[in-house]
Amino acid sequence: MEVNGWHPMAVIRPEIQLNFAPELHIFVDARRRIGPTVVITDGVSTLGHVVESLGVPLTEVGGLLVDGQAVPNAHVPAAGESVEVRPVSRPQRVEGAPLRFLLDVHLGTLARRMRLLGIDTAYESTDIGDPALAARSAAERRVLLSRDRGLLRRRELWAGAYVYSTHPEQQLREVLERFAPELAPWERCVSCNGDLVKTTKESIRTEIKDGTEHAYDAFAKCTGCGQVYWQGAHHARLELIVTQAQQITAAANARR
């Protein structure tokens, strides 16, 4: 059909094949988990956008191969291309800033355990909204940890990682195995992320109960919120968390 002397052009919708690594199957539809699957693109969207539209946050993508050659997320796929979507390598290197983290409102227990290990961990105890979290990640250059896939897709995000487990013990293992951060146990406040400094019993006598004063001799105080710490009844359990974390991190570093 001709309109005003012009012939309508057919919309070209390239057909490509995608193959997702097993580690990424959790994000995609079941029919895309077995071997290469066909995807019809719009001819203008980037490969990164195509991958995200199928459910995989780019924070979890370690590389894109087109016909065996590495391409950037901005690559626009052409008809007939075969794409391999690889997972992030572990331990993952994060370039451009010291390794620091930001956790969303649902990861409070994980935040406290990371701080126990001396990992610089910012945490929002109230829901400040996805835009504000992503903006803080960018402003402070922190790796945002979340189980919210939509949050991890925000363009202003500096860096991020999906937390796969719902159990704090396994969540901590995930972070340690993925990033192998440097640990400095007992040096950070679990409440506010501030630095802990050793202090004398005399200087904090008015801040502790008589029983605590007589039972313990070693104390530390947060330079941020002022909270006082000592090796109380739960110290053995916390020491176990620290010991296990050191073993996990050492094993992760050995794989570099």
ROMI-47613 format. One record per residue (C-alpha): residue number from 1; residue in three letters; z, y, x. Coordinates in steps of 0.2 Angstrom, whole numbers, plus 5000, padded with zeros to 4 digits. Layout:
residues N
@i = NUM, aa = ALA, pz = Z, py = Y, px = X;
...
***
This chain:
residues 256
@i = 1, aa = MET, pz = 5000, py = 5000, px = 5000;
@i = 2, aa = GLU, pz = 4995, py = 5017, px = 5007;
@i = 3, aa = VAL, pz = 5005, py = 5033, px = 5003;
@i = 4, aa = ASN, pz = 4998, py = 5050, px = 5007;
@i = 5, aa = GLY, pz = 4987, py = 5042, px = 5020;
@i = 6, aa = TRP, pz = 5002, py = 5033, px = 5029;
@i = 7, aa = HIS, pz = 5005, py = 5014, px = 5029;
@i = 8, aa = PRO, pz = 5023, py = 5009, px = 5028;
@i = 9, aa = MET, pz = 5029, py = 5001, px = 5044;
@i = 10, aa = ALA, pz = 5038, py = 4984, px = 5043;
@i = 11, aa = VAL, pz = 5056, py = 4985, px = 5048;
@i = 12, aa = ILE, pz = 5058, py = 4975, px = 5064;
@i = 13, aa = ARG, pz = 5074, py = 4964, px = 5063;
@i = 14, aa = PRO, pz = 5075, py = 4954, px = 5080;
@i = 15, aa = GLU, pz = 5082, py = 4937, px = 5079;
@i = 16, aa = ILE, pz = 5093, py = 4932, px = 5093;
@i = 17, aa = GLN, pz = 5104, py = 4917, px = 5098;
@i = 18, aa = LEU, pz = 5123, py = 4919, px = 5102;
@i = 19, aa = ASN, pz = 5134, py = 4907, px = 5110;
@i = 20, aa = PHE, pz = 5153, py = 4911, px = 5110;
@i = 21, aa = ALA, pz = 5165, py = 4904, px = 5122;
@i = 22, aa = PRO, pz = 5178, py = 4892, px = 5115;
@i = 23, aa = GLU, pz = 5192, py = 4904, px = 5119;
@i = 24, aa = LEU, pz = 5183, py = 4916, px = 5107;
@i = 25, aa = HIS, pz = 5181, py = 4904, px = 5092;
@i = 26, aa = ILE, pz = 5197, py = 4910, px = 5084;
@i = 27, aa = PHE, pz = 5188, py = 4927, px = 5080;
@i = 28, aa = VAL, pz = 5172, py = 4920, px = 5073;
@i = 29, aa = ASP, pz = 5166, py = 4911, px = 5057;
@i = 30, aa = ALA, pz = 5168, py = 4892, px = 5058;
@i = 31, aa = ARG, pz = 5149, py = 4890, px = 5058;
@i = 32, aa = ARG, pz = 5147, py = 4900, px = 5074;
@i = 33, aa = ARG, pz = 5159, py = 4889, px = 5084;
@i = 34, aa = ILE, pz = 5147, py = 4875, px = 5088;
@i = 35, aa = GLY, pz = 5133, py = 4879, px = 5100;
@i = 36, aa = PRO, pz = 5121, py = 4894, px = 5099;
@i = 37, aa = THR, pz = 5119, py = 4902, px = 5082;
@i = 38, aa = VAL, pz = 5106, py = 4913, px = 5075;
@i = 39, aa = VAL, pz = 5109, py = 4932, px = 5072;
@i = 40, aa = ILE, pz = 5097, py = 4944, px = 5064;
@i = 41, aa = THR, pz = 5100, py = 4961, px = 5071;
@i = 42, aa = ASP, pz = 5094, py = 4978, px = 5065;
@i = 43, aa = GLY, pz = 5084, py = 4982, px = 5081;
@i = 44, aa = VAL, pz = 5095, py = 4997, px = 5086;
@i = 45, aa = SER, pz = 5113, py = 4992, px = 5087;
@i = 46, aa = THR, pz = 5120, py = 4988, px = 5104;
@i = 47, aa = LEU, pz = 5125, py = 4970, px = 5109;
@i = 48, aa = GLY, pz = 5143, py = 4976, px = 5109;
@i = 49, aa = HIS, pz = 5142, py = 4982, px = 5092;
@i = 50, aa = VAL, pz = 5134, py = 4965, px = 5086;
@i = 51, aa = VAL, pz = 5148, py = 4955, px = 5094;
@i = 52, aa = GLU, pz = 5161, py = 4966, px = 5086;
@i = 53, aa = SER, pz = 5153, py = 4965, px = 5069;
@i = 54, aa = LEU, pz = 5155, py = 4946, px = 5070;
@i = 55, aa = GLY, pz = 5173, py = 4947, px = 5073;
@i = 56, aa = VAL, pz = 5176, py = 4948, px = 5092;
@i = 57, aa = PRO, pz = 5185, py = 4963, px = 5099;
@i = 58, aa = LEU, pz = 5177, py = 4969, px = 5115;
@i = 59, aa = THR, pz = 5194, py = 4969, px = 5123;
@i = 60, aa = GLU, pz = 5192, py = 4950, px = 5123;
@i = 61, aa = VAL, pz = 5175, py = 4949, px = 5130;
@i = 62, aa = GLY, pz = 5174, py = 4947, px = 5149;
@i = 63, aa = GLY, pz = 5155, py = 4947, px = 5150;
@i = 64, aa = LEU, pz = 5139, py = 4946, px = 5141;
@i = 65, aa = LEU, pz = 5124, py = 4936, px = 5148;
@i = 66, aa = VAL, pz = 5106, py = 4938, px = 5141;
@i = 67, aa = ASP, pz = 5095, py = 4924, px = 5146;
@i = 68, aa = GLY, pz = 5107, py = 4921, px = 5160;
@i = 69, aa = GLN, pz = 5108, py = 4939, px = 5167;
@i = 70, aa = ALA, pz = 5123, py = 4950, px = 5165;
@i = 71, aa = VAL, pz = 5121, py = 4965, px = 5153;
@i = 72, aa = PRO, pz = 5132, py = 4980, px = 5148;
@i = 73, aa = ASN, pz = 5139, py = 4981, px = 5130;
@i = 74, aa = ALA, pz = 5126, py = 4995, px = 5127;
@i = 75, aa = HIS, pz = 5112, py = 4983, px = 5129;
@i = 76, aa = VAL, pz = 5100, py = 4983, px = 5113;
@i = 77, aa = PRO, pz = 5095, py = 4965, px = 5110;
@i = 78, aa = ALA, pz = 5077, py = 4961, px = 5108;
@i = 79, aa = ALA, pz = 5069, py = 4946, px = 5098;
@i = 80, aa = GLY, pz = 5071, py = 4929, px = 5106;
@i = 81, aa = GLU, pz = 5085, py = 4933, px = 5118;
@i = 82, aa = SER, pz = 5099, py = 4920, px = 5121;
@i = 83, aa = VAL, pz = 5116, py = 4928, px = 5122;
@i = 84, aa = GLU, pz = 5132, py = 4920, px = 5130;
@i = 85, aa = VAL, pz = 5148, py = 4929, px = 5126;
@i = 86, aa = ARG, pz = 5161, py = 4925, px = 5139;
@i = 87, aa = PRO, pz = 5180, py = 4927, px = 5138;
@i = 88, aa = VAL, pz = 5191, py = 4939, px = 5149;
@i = 89, aa = SER, pz = 5195, py = 4931, px = 5165;
@i = 90, aa = ARG, pz = 5213, py = 4927, px = 5169;
@i = 91, aa = PRO, pz = 5222, py = 4935, px = 5177;
@i = 92, aa = GLN, pz = 5213, py = 4951, px = 5171;
@i = 93, aa = ARG, pz = 5212, py = 4966, px = 5182;
@i = 94, aa = VAL, pz = 5214, py = 4983, px = 5174;
@i = 95, aa = GLU, pz = 5206, py = 4997, px = 5185;
@i = 96, aa = GLY, pz = 5209, py = 5015, px = 5184;
@i = 97, aa = ALA, pz = 5228, py = 5017, px = 5182;
@i = 98, aa = PRO, pz = 5245, py = 5008, px = 5186;
@i = 99, aa = LEU, pz = 5247, py = 4993, px = 5174;
@i = 100, aa = ARG, pz = 5257, py = 4999, px = 5159;
@i = 101, aa = PHE, pz = 5257, py = 4994, px = 5141;
@i = 102, aa = LEU, pz = 5259, py = 5001, px = 5124;
@i = 103, aa = LEU, pz = 5264, py = 4989, px = 5109;
@i = 104, aa = ASP, pz = 5262, py = 4992, px = 5091;
@i = 105, aa = VAL, pz = 5276, py = 4992, px = 5078;
@i = 106, aa = HIS, pz = 5275, py = 4973, px = 5075;
@i = 107, aa = LEU, pz = 5279, py = 4968, px = 5093;
@i = 108, aa = GLY, pz = 5296, py = 4974, px = 5095;
@i = 109, aa = THR, pz = 5304, py = 4958, px = 5102;
@i = 110, aa = LEU, pz = 5290, py = 4956, px = 5115;
@i = 111, aa = ALA, pz = 5292, py = 4974, px = 5120;
@i = 112, aa = ARG, pz = 5311, py = 4971, px = 5124;
@i = 113, aa = ARG, pz = 5307, py = 4956, px = 5134;
@i = 114, aa = MET, pz = 5294, py = 4965, px = 5144;
@i = 115, aa = ARG, pz = 5306, py = 4979, px = 5148;
@i = 116, aa = LEU, pz = 5319, py = 4966, px = 5153;
@i = 117, aa = LEU, pz = 5307, py = 4960, px = 5166;
@i = 118, aa = GLY, pz = 5304, py = 4978, px = 5172;
@i = 119, aa = ILE, pz = 5287, py = 4980, px = 5165;
@i = 120, aa = ASP, pz = 5283, py = 4998, px = 5160;
@i = 121, aa = THR, pz = 5281, py = 4996, px = 5141;
@i = 122, aa = ALA, pz = 5280, py = 5009, px = 5128;
@i = 123, aa = TYR, pz = 5283, py = 5004, px = 5110;
@i = 124, aa = GLU, pz = 5282, py = 5013, px = 5093;
@i = 125, aa = SER, pz = 5296, py = 5007, px = 5082;
@i = 126, aa = THR, pz = 5288, py = 5015, px = 5067;
@i = 127, aa = ASP, pz = 5270, py = 5014, px = 5061;
@i = 128, aa = ILE, pz = 5262, py = 5030, px = 5068;
@i = 129, aa = GLY, pz = 5244, py = 5024, px = 5063;
@i = 130, aa = ASP, pz = 5230, py = 5017, px = 5072;
@i = 131, aa = PRO, pz = 5222, py = 5034, px = 5077;
@i = 132, aa = ALA, pz = 5238, py = 5040, px = 5085;
@i = 133, aa = LEU, pz = 5241, py = 5023, px = 5094;
@i = 134, aa = ALA, pz = 5223, py = 5023, px = 5101;
@i = 135, aa = ALA, pz = 5225, py = 5041, px = 5107;
@i = 136, aa = ARG, pz = 5241, py = 5037, px = 5116;
@i = 137, aa = SER, pz = 5233, py = 5023, px = 5125;
@i = 138, aa = ALA, pz = 5220, py = 5034, px = 5131;
@i = 139, aa = ALA, pz = 5231, py = 5049, px = 5135;
@i = 140, aa = GLU, pz = 5244, py = 5038, px = 5145;
@i = 141, aa = ARG, pz = 5231, py = 5025, px = 5151;
@i = 142, aa = ARG, pz = 5241, py = 5011, px = 5144;
@i = 143, aa = VAL, pz = 5235, py = 4994, px = 5139;
@i = 144, aa = LEU, pz = 5237, py = 4992, px = 5120;
@i = 145, aa = LEU, pz = 5244, py = 4975, px = 5114;
@i = 146, aa = SER, pz = 5241, py = 4971, px = 5096;
@i = 147, aa = ARG, pz = 5237, py = 4958, px = 5084;
@i = 148, aa = ASP, pz = 5227, py = 4970, px = 5074;
@i = 149, aa = ARG, pz = 5208, py = 4967, px = 5077;
@i = 150, aa = GLY, pz = 5203, py = 4983, px = 5069;
@i = 151, aa = LEU, pz = 5215, py = 4993, px = 5080;
@i = 152, aa = LEU, pz = 5207, py = 4985, px = 5096;
@i = 153, aa = ARG, pz = 5190, py = 4991, px = 5090;
@i = 154, aa = ARG, pz = 5194, py = 5009, px = 5090;
@i = 155, aa = ARG, pz = 5182, py = 5019, px = 5102;
@i = 156, aa = GLU, pz = 5196, py = 5030, px = 5109;
@i = 157, aa = LEU, pz = 5206, py = 5016, px = 5115;
@i = 158, aa = TRP, pz = 5208, py = 5016, px = 5134;
@i = 159, aa = ALA, pz = 5211, py = 4997, px = 5136;
@i = 160, aa = GLY, pz = 5218, py = 4984, px = 5125;
@i = 161, aa = ALA, pz = 5222, py = 4965, px = 5122;
@i = 162, aa = TYR, pz = 5224, py = 4954, px = 5107;
@i = 163, aa = VAL, pz = 5240, py = 4945, px = 5106;
@i = 164, aa = TYR, pz = 5236, py = 4928, px = 5099;
@i = 165, aa = SER, pz = 5253, py = 4920, px = 5096;
@i = 166, aa = THR, pz = 5266, py = 4925, px = 5082;
@i = 167, aa = HIS, pz = 5280, py = 4919, px = 5093;
@i = 168, aa = PRO, pz = 5289, py = 4930, px = 5105;
@i = 169, aa = GLU, pz = 5291, py = 4917, px = 5119;
@i = 170, aa = GLN, pz = 5272, py = 4912, px = 5118;
@i = 171, aa = GLN, pz = 5267, py = 4931, px = 5117;
@i = 172, aa = LEU, pz = 5276, py = 4935, px = 5133;
@i = 173, aa = ARG, pz = 5268, py = 4920, px = 5142;
@i = 174, aa = GLU, pz = 5251, py = 4926, px = 5136;
@i = 175, aa = VAL, pz = 5254, py = 4944, px = 5143;
@i = 176, aa = LEU, pz = 5261, py = 4936, px = 5160;
@i = 177, aa = GLU, pz = 5246, py = 4924, px = 5162;
@i = 178, aa = ARG, pz = 5233, py = 4937, px = 5157;
@i = 179, aa = PHE, pz = 5239, py = 4952, px = 5167;
@i = 180, aa = ALA, pz = 5251, py = 4944, px = 5180;
@i = 181, aa = PRO, pz = 5261, py = 4961, px = 5181;
@i = 182, aa = GLU, pz = 5273, py = 4965, px = 5194;
@i = 183, aa = LEU, pz = 5291, py = 4961, px = 5189;
@i = 184, aa = ALA, pz = 5307, py = 4970, px = 5192;
@i = 185, aa = PRO, pz = 5320, py = 4962, px = 5182;
@i = 186, aa = TRP, pz = 5335, py = 4972, px = 5176;
@i = 187, aa = GLU, pz = 5328, py = 4988, px = 5181;
@i = 188, aa = ARG, pz = 5322, py = 4995, px = 5165;
@i = 189, aa = CYS, pz = 5331, py = 4999, px = 5148;
@i = 190, aa = VAL, pz = 5326, py = 4987, px = 5134;
@i = 191, aa = SER, pz = 5330, py = 5000, px = 5121;
@i = 192, aa = CYS, pz = 5320, py = 5015, px = 5128;
@i = 193, aa = ASN, pz = 5310, py = 5009, px = 5143;
@i = 194, aa = GLY, pz = 5320, py = 5021, px = 5155;
@i = 195, aa = ASP, pz = 5325, py = 5017, px = 5172;
@i = 196, aa = LEU, pz = 5342, py = 5009, px = 5175;
@i = 197, aa = VAL, pz = 5353, py = 5014, px = 5189;
@i = 198, aa = LYS, pz = 5369, py = 5006, px = 5196;
@i = 199, aa = THR, pz = 5385, py = 5015, px = 5191;
@i = 200, aa = THR, pz = 5404, py = 5014, px = 5194;
@i = 201, aa = LYS, pz = 5416, py = 5008, px = 5181;
@i = 202, aa = GLU, pz = 5426, py = 5024, px = 5183;
@i = 203, aa = SER, pz = 5411, py = 5035, px = 5178;
@i = 204, aa = ILE, pz = 5408, py = 5025, px = 5161;
@i = 205, aa = ARG, pz = 5425, py = 5020, px = 5157;
@i = 206, aa = THR, pz = 5425, py = 5031, px = 5141;
@i = 207, aa = GLU, pz = 5409, py = 5023, px = 5135;
@i = 208, aa = ILE, pz = 5415, py = 5005, px = 5135;
@i = 209, aa = LYS, pz = 5429, py = 4995, px = 5127;
@i = 210, aa = ASP, pz = 5445, py = 4990, px = 5136;
@i = 211, aa = GLY, pz = 5440, py = 4971, px = 5136;
@i = 212, aa = THR, pz = 5423, py = 4975, px = 5144;
@i = 213, aa = GLU, pz = 5431, py = 4986, px = 5157;
@i = 214, aa = HIS, pz = 5443, py = 4972, px = 5162;
@i = 215, aa = ALA, pz = 5430, py = 4958, px = 5161;
@i = 216, aa = TYR, pz = 5416, py = 4965, px = 5172;
@i = 217, aa = ASP, pz = 5414, py = 4975, px = 5187;
@i = 218, aa = ALA, pz = 5395, py = 4978, px = 5189;
@i = 219, aa = PHE, pz = 5387, py = 4991, px = 5177;
@i = 220, aa = ALA, pz = 5371, py = 5000, px = 5176;
@i = 221, aa = LYS, pz = 5366, py = 5015, px = 5165;
@i = 222, aa = CYS, pz = 5349, py = 5021, px = 5158;
@i = 223, aa = THR, pz = 5343, py = 5037, px = 5165;
@i = 224, aa = GLY, pz = 5334, py = 5040, px = 5148;
@i = 225, aa = CYS, pz = 5345, py = 5036, px = 5133;
@i = 226, aa = GLY, pz = 5362, py = 5034, px = 5143;
@i = 227, aa = GLN, pz = 5365, py = 5016, px = 5137;
@i = 228, aa = VAL, pz = 5377, py = 5006, px = 5148;
@i = 229, aa = TYR, pz = 5373, py = 4988, px = 5153;
@i = 230, aa = TRP, pz = 5383, py = 4974, px = 5161;
@i = 231, aa = GLN, pz = 5381, py = 4955, px = 5162;
@i = 232, aa = GLY, pz = 5388, py = 4950, px = 5146;
@i = 233, aa = ALA, pz = 5389, py = 4934, px = 5135;
@i = 234, aa = HIS, pz = 5370, py = 4933, px = 5134;
@i = 235, aa = HIS, pz = 5366, py = 4935, px = 5152;
@i = 236, aa = ALA, pz = 5363, py = 4916, px = 5155;
@i = 237, aa = ARG, pz = 5350, py = 4916, px = 5141;
@i = 238, aa = LEU, pz = 5342, py = 4932, px = 5148;
@i = 239, aa = GLU, pz = 5342, py = 4925, px = 5166;
@i = 240, aa = LEU, pz = 5332, py = 4910, px = 5160;
@i = 241, aa = ILE, pz = 5319, py = 4921, px = 5152;
@i = 242, aa = VAL, pz = 5318, py = 4930, px = 5169;
@i = 243, aa = THR, pz = 5316, py = 4914, px = 5179;
@i = 244, aa = GLN, pz = 5303, py = 4907, px = 5168;
@i = 245, aa = ALA, pz = 5293, py = 4923, px = 5168;
@i = 246, aa = GLN, pz = 5294, py = 4924, px = 5187;
@i = 247, aa = GLN, pz = 5287, py = 4906, px = 5188;
@i = 248, aa = ILE, pz = 5273, py = 4910, px = 5176;
@i = 249, aa = THR, pz = 5268, py = 4926, px = 5185;
@i = 250, aa = ALA, pz = 5268, py = 4917, px = 5202;
@i = 251, aa = ALA, pz = 5256, py = 4904, px = 5195;
@i = 252, aa = ALA, pz = 5245, py = 4917, px = 5187;
@i = 253, aa = ASN, pz = 5244, py = 4926, px = 5204;
@i = 254, aa = ALA, pz = 5240, py = 4910, px = 5213;
@i = 255, aa = ARG, pz = 5224, py = 4909, px = 5202;
@i = 256, aa = ARG, pz = 5217, py = 4926, px = 5208;
***
